Amino acid sequence: MRRLQRLLKVFKNCFFEYTEGAKSKLDDESFLQQLVEDTNKLNLLAGDGIKATSLTVSLAAVLLRA
């Protein structure tokens, strides 16, 4: 239980840094590089790290949501 609380605190601190802290002021490229590095340090990704991906959005699905 303590380990989970500690991990949650570390995650919250990291999240704050990227939303309101110093890292939120980085340019886009530096922001993404630092985010990937910190995510890997905290082991927030399962597997071998970040892999290329794509996102496809259906216009019909968007129109149905509206």
Backbone as a printed PyTorch tensor [residue, N CA C, xyz], in Angstrom:
tensor([[[  0.8210,  -1.1930,   0.0000],
         [  0.0000,   0.0000,   0.0000],
         [  0.8740,   1.2700,   0.0000]],

        [[  1.9130,   1.2790,   0.8140],
         [  2.8050,   2.4440,   0.8560],
         [  3.4970,   2.6560,  -0.4850]],

        [[  3.8610,   1.5430,  -1.1230],
         [  4.5240,   1.6440,  -2.4240],
         [  3.6030,   2.2920,  -3.4500]],

        [[  2.3440,   1.9110,  -3.4130],
         [  1.3650,   2.4900,  -4.3350],
         [  1.1800,   3.9880,  -4.0590]],

        [[  1.1300,   4.3670,  -2.7970],
         [  0.9970,   5.7760,  -2.4400],
         [  2.2150,   6.5710,  -2.9040]],

        [[  3.4020,   5.9840,  -2.7400],
         [  4.6300,   6.6530,  -3.1760],
         [  4.6360,   6.8190,  -4.6980]],

        [[  4.2530,   5.7660,  -5.3970],
         [  4.2010,   5.8250,  -6.8560],
         [  3.1920,   6.8710,  -7.3270]],

        [[  2.0570,   6.9420,  -6.6620],
         [  1.0430,   7.9310,  -7.0120],
         [  1.5650,   9.3480,  -6.7850]],

        [[  2.3010,   9.5520,  -5.6990],
         [  2.8800,  10.8730,  -5.4200],
         [  3.9040,  11.2610,  -6.4910]],

        [[  4.7500,  10.3160,  -6.8870],
         [  5.7430,  10.5750,  -7.9330],
         [  5.0390,  10.9130,  -9.2430]],

        [[  3.9890,  10.1660,  -9.5680],
         [  3.2310,  10.4240, -10.7880],
         [  2.5850,  11.8090, -10.7570]],

        [[  1.9900,  12.1830,  -9.6180],
         [  1.3560,  13.4980,  -9.4960],
         [  2.3740,  14.6180,  -9.6640]],

        [[  3.5570,  14.4480,  -9.0740],
         [  4.6080,  15.4530,  -9.2180],
         [  5.0340,  15.5930, -10.6790]],

        [[  5.1920,  14.4620, -11.3540],
         [  5.5710,  14.4770, -12.7670],
         [  4.4720,  15.1600, -13.5930]],

        [[  3.2290,  14.7990, -13.3370],
         [  2.0960,  15.3830, -14.0480],
         [  2.0640,  16.8980, -13.8560]],

        [[  2.2830,  17.3660, -12.6190],
         [  2.2870,  18.7930, -12.3260],
         [  3.3810,  19.5060, -13.1140]],

        [[  4.5700,  18.9030, -13.1700],
         [  5.6880,  19.5160, -13.8940],
         [  5.3360,  19.7640, -15.3640]],

        [[  4.5710,  18.8600, -15.9600],
         [  4.2300,  18.9820, -17.3830],
         [  2.9840,  19.8190, -17.6350]],

        [[  2.1850,  20.0730, -16.6100],
         [  0.9880,  20.8800, -16.8150],
         [  1.1480,  22.3100, -16.3290]],

        [[  1.8470,  22.4950, -15.1920],
         [  1.9720,  23.8390, -14.6320],
         [  3.3980,  24.2070, -14.2470]],

        [[  4.2800,  23.2410, -14.2000],
         [  5.6530,  23.4800, -13.7630],
         [  6.5650,  23.9440, -14.8830]],

        [[  7.8530,  23.8350, -14.6130],
         [  8.8710,  24.3250, -15.5490],
         [  8.8330,  23.6060, -16.8940]],

        [[  8.5190,  22.3240, -16.8910],
         [  8.5360,  21.5600, -18.1450],
         [  7.3760,  21.9220, -19.0680]],

        [[  6.3670,  22.5820, -18.5410],
         [  5.2440,  22.9990, -19.3830],
         [  5.6400,  24.1420, -20.3170]],

        [[  6.7680,  24.7820, -20.0230],
         [  7.2170,  25.9220, -20.8290],
         [  8.2210,  25.5350, -21.9070]],

        [[  8.5430,  24.2520, -22.0070],
         [  9.4900,  23.7920, -23.0240],
         [  8.8760,  23.8940, -24.4130]],

        [[  9.7330,  24.0470, -25.4340],
         [  9.2190,  24.0090, -26.8050],
         [  8.7390,  22.5840, -27.0960]],

        [[  7.9550,  22.4130, -28.1490],
         [  7.2990,  21.1340, -28.4320],
         [  8.2660,  19.9530, -28.4910]],

        [[  9.3600,  20.1150, -29.2260],
         [ 10.2990,  19.0030, -29.3860],
         [ 10.9440,  18.6170, -28.0510]],

        [[ 11.3940,  19.6020, -27.2970],
         [ 12.0100,  19.3360, -25.9980],
         [ 10.9950,  18.7470, -25.0220]],

        [[  9.7620,  19.2560, -25.0790],
         [  8.6970,  18.7510, -24.2230],
         [  8.4820,  17.2610, -24.4500]],

        [[  8.3580,  16.8770, -25.7250],
         [  8.1230,  15.4650, -26.0380],
         [  9.3110,  14.5860, -25.6600]],

        [[ 10.5220,  15.0590, -25.9360],
         [ 11.7110,  14.2800, -25.5730],
         [ 11.7840,  14.0740, -24.0700]],

        [[ 11.5560,  15.1280, -23.3240],
         [ 11.6290,  15.0350, -21.8670],
         [ 10.5060,  14.1610, -21.3170]],

        [[  9.3230,  14.2710, -21.9000],
         [  8.1880,  13.4560, -21.4700],
         [  8.4720,  11.9730, -21.6730]],

        [[  9.0310,  11.6300, -22.8230],
         [  9.3680,  10.2350, -23.1020],
         [ 10.4310,   9.7410, -22.1100]],

        [[ 11.4490,  10.5500, -21.8730],
         [ 12.5050,  10.1600, -20.9270],
         [ 11.9500,   9.9530, -19.5250]],

        [[ 11.1380,  10.8850, -19.0510],
         [ 10.5760,  10.7740, -17.7070],
         [  9.6020,   9.6060, -17.6020]],

        [[  8.8380,   9.3770, -18.6470],
         [  7.9070,   8.2540, -18.6540],
         [  8.6650,   6.9390, -18.5680]],

        [[  9.7630,   6.8300, -19.3000],
         [ 10.5870,   5.6200, -19.2330],
         [ 11.2340,   5.4640, -17.8590]],

        [[ 11.7160,   6.5690, -17.2710],
         [ 12.3290,   6.5190, -15.9350],
         [ 11.3410,   6.0110, -14.8920]],

        [[ 10.1010,   6.4490, -14.9940],
         [  9.0760,   6.0610, -14.0260],
         [  8.4210,   4.7230, -14.3600]],

        [[  8.8450,   4.1170, -15.4660],
         [  8.2780,   2.8400, -15.9120],
         [  6.7590,   2.9220, -16.0760]],

        [[  6.2910,   4.0030, -16.6710],
         [  4.8630,   4.1750, -16.8920],
         [  4.3890,   3.4790, -18.1610]],

        [[  5.3280,   3.0220, -18.9650],
         [  4.9710,   2.3100, -20.1890],
         [  5.3030,   0.8390, -20.0460]],

        [[  4.3780,   0.0100, -20.3900],
         [  4.6550,  -1.4250, -20.4130],
         [  5.3450,  -1.7530, -21.7300]],

        [[  6.1640,  -2.7300, -21.7300],
         [  6.8180,  -3.1380, -22.9720],
         [  8.1740,  -2.4960, -23.1420]],

        [[  8.5770,  -2.3360, -24.3860],
         [  9.9250,  -1.8790, -24.7120],
         [ 10.0170,  -0.3870, -24.9730]],

        [[  9.0710,   0.3860, -24.5270],
         [  9.1120,   1.8300, -24.7430],
         [  8.0330,   2.2840, -25.6950]],

        [[  8.1620,   3.5040, -26.1300],
         [  7.1670,   4.0910, -27.0140],
         [  7.4160,   3.6200, -28.4430]],

        [[  6.3530,   3.2410, -29.0920],
         [  6.4290,   2.7880, -30.4830],
         [  5.5690,   3.7000, -31.3410]],

        [[  5.9210,   3.7890, -32.5920],
         [  5.1500,   4.6100, -33.5260],
         [  3.7300,   4.0760, -33.6270]],

        [[  2.7910,   4.9820, -33.7640],
         [  1.3950,   4.5830, -33.8740],
         [  0.6490,   5.6160, -34.7100]],

        [[ -0.5910,   5.3560, -34.9740],
         [ -1.4150,   6.3180, -35.6920],
         [ -2.8150,   6.3110, -35.0960]],

        [[ -3.5520,   7.3590, -35.3680],
         [ -4.9140,   7.4830, -34.8690],
         [ -5.8140,   7.8040, -36.0490]],

        [[ -6.8650,   7.0570, -36.1750],
         [ -7.8360,   7.2890, -37.2320],
         [ -9.1780,   7.5950, -36.5830]],

        [[ -9.8140,   8.6780, -37.0240],
         [-11.1100,   9.0660, -36.4800],
         [-12.1300,   9.0280, -37.6020]],

        [[-13.2270,   8.3810, -37.3520],
         [-14.2840,   8.2930, -38.3230],
         [-15.1650,   9.5480, -38.2390]],

        [[-15.3990,  10.1770, -39.3700],
         [-16.2450,  11.3640, -39.4060],
         [-17.6620,  11.0070, -38.9480]],

        [[-18.1430,   9.8430, -39.3130],
         [-19.4880,   9.4030, -38.9060],
         [-19.5800,   9.3050, -37.3870]],

        [[-18.5270,   8.7960, -36.7450],
         [-18.5210,   8.6760, -35.2870],
         [-18.5380,  10.0500, -34.6410]],

        [[-17.8110,  10.9950, -35.2070],
         [-17.7940,  12.3560, -34.6740],
         [-19.1680,  12.9980, -34.8130]],

        [[-19.7860,  12.8050, -35.9660],
         [-21.1030,  13.3940, -36.1890],
         [-22.1580,  12.7700, -35.2790]],

        [[-22.0380,  11.4760, -35.0070],
         [-22.9800,  10.8190, -34.1050],
         [-22.8310,  11.3360, -32.6750]],

        [[-21.6060,  11.6980, -32.2700],
         [-21.3500,  12.2160, -30.9290],
         [-21.9530,  13.6120, -30.7660]],

        [[-21.9810,  14.3870, -31.8320],
         [-22.4700,  15.7670, -31.7490],
         [-23.9380,  15.8260, -31.7210]]])
